[in-house]
Amino acid sequence: MIDETAPLKTLSGNAKRKMRTASRLYAVQALFQMEHSSQTVEVVRHEFLEHRFGATYDGTEMLDGDVDLFRKIMEDAVNWQAKIDQMTDRALVAKWPIARIDPVLRALFRAAGAELVQSDTPPKVVIVEYVGVAQAFFPEGKESQFVNAVLDHMAREAQPEAF
């Protein structure tokens, strides 16, 4: 169980950054799960907060995530999904609409899009973070380059003043 009352203020900057990175990874996993299981955001969010954050798998302890960031990404990805998907479609090659891409990448674009559309996080930080998430899911593929290109296009549309 996540102690949501533990203040992030007591953590070092590096620990906070790692928790935000973990939250982004968890958000991509959760959005993927929602799409494939047809579960609601509330059900999936609860499962992740109760059973995935800080869990141990095969002897490896997973990082705790930033609960507030995880919740915000999830809510914004769901609430702004149509806008985010349209932005993603415009960033993709015409013959590859979002419905045809890998479901993990689709979840990643929705999570990143939520931050680009509804957060104060600088777009370049969002891009770097989600390229890292892509590398975690596809360590030997070219997906991270693809993610970088698509997110750059989306970021320039969502926040042109940042470039």
N, C-alpha and C positions, 0 to 999 in steps of 0.2 A: 504494500500500500504506500502510495506517495504521500509524504507529509507536505501538504500544500501550504502549511503555515510557516514552514522554514523559510526565513528571508534570504533572498538571493544576495542581499547587501553584504553578508558575511563571507561570501565566496570571493576568490581571486578573480581577476579579469579573465585569466585563461580558463578557469573552471566554468565561468559563466558562458564563455564562447563555446566550449565543448558541449555544454548543456543545450545551447541554442542549435548547434550543429546536430546533436542527437535528436532534438525535437523535429528538425526538418526531415531527417531520415525516417523517424517514426511517422510523421505526417504523410510521407509518400507511401509508406507501407499501409497505413490506415486507409488512405484514399483508394489504394489498389484493392484492399480487402472489401471496402464498401461497394465498389463496382462489381466485384466478383461474387459477393455473397448477398447482395441486395439488402444489407443491413443498414439501419439508420446511422446518422452521424453520432447520435447519443449512445447507441449500443457499442459502436466501434471505439469511440472516445473512451468510454468507461472501461472497456476491455484493455485498451492500451495503458491507461493510467493505473489500473489495478494489477495487471498481470505482465506487462511488457517493460515498462520503465524500470530499469535497475534489475531486471530478472537475470538469472544465470542459465546459460545454455551451453551444454557440453563443457562445463567447468569454466566458462568465460562469463564474467559478469558484464552485463550491458550497462551503459551509462544511464543515469537518470537524465531526464530531459527537463527543459524549461516548460513547466506545465502551462503557464499563461500563453507562451508563444505557440505551443502545440494546439491549444484550444482555439486561438485566434486563426491560425492557418487553416484548421479544419472548418471552422465556421465560415470564414471568408471564402474558402475554396468551394464550399457548398452554395453559399448565398450568391456568389458572383460567378458561378460555373459557366453560364451562358456567355458572359462577356469574356471570360478567360479563354474558353474554347474558341470563340471567334477570333481573339487575338492570336491564339496558337495557329488556327487555320491560316490566317494571313501570313504568318511567319513560315509556314510549311510550303513545300512545293505543291503546286496546284493538284497534281495527281495523287497526293498523299494527305488527304484530310485527317484530322485528329482521330477519327473513328478507325482509321486503318493502321495507326502506329501501335507499337508495342504498348500493352496496358501499363507497364511500369513507367514508361516514358510519359504516357498520358497523365498518370497520377503525379509524376514529377512536375510536369508543366502546369498542372492545376495548383499544386502547392506553391510553386514559384510564382505563378501568376497571381495568387492570392496576396503574396507579399508585395509584388510589383504594383498591384492595384490599390491595396488597402493598408499599407504600412509605411512607416517613416524610414525603414531600412534603405540605405542607398542602393540603387539598382546594381551597381558593380559588386557590392557585397552579396546581394541575392544571387547574381550570376555565378560568382566564385563558389559560394556555398553549394548551389545545386549542381554545378559541374562536379564538385567533390562527391555529392550523393550519387550522381550518375556513375562515377568511377567506382564507387563502392558496390553498386549493383552490376556493373559491366566492366570488371577490371581489365579485361583483355580486348575489349571492343573499341570501336570508333564512336560509340554513343556519346561520350563526353564531348567530343568535338561538335557533334550534331546538336547536343543540348546547349553548348556555348553559343552557337550560331542562332538557334531559335530563340533563346532567352535574350540575346542581344537585340534582336528584332523586336521582341515583345517589350523589352525595357524601354527602347527608344519610342515605341508607341505609347506606353503607359506614362512615362515620365521624360518627355523630350527635353525638358529644361535641365536635366541632370547630365546631359551630354554636350 
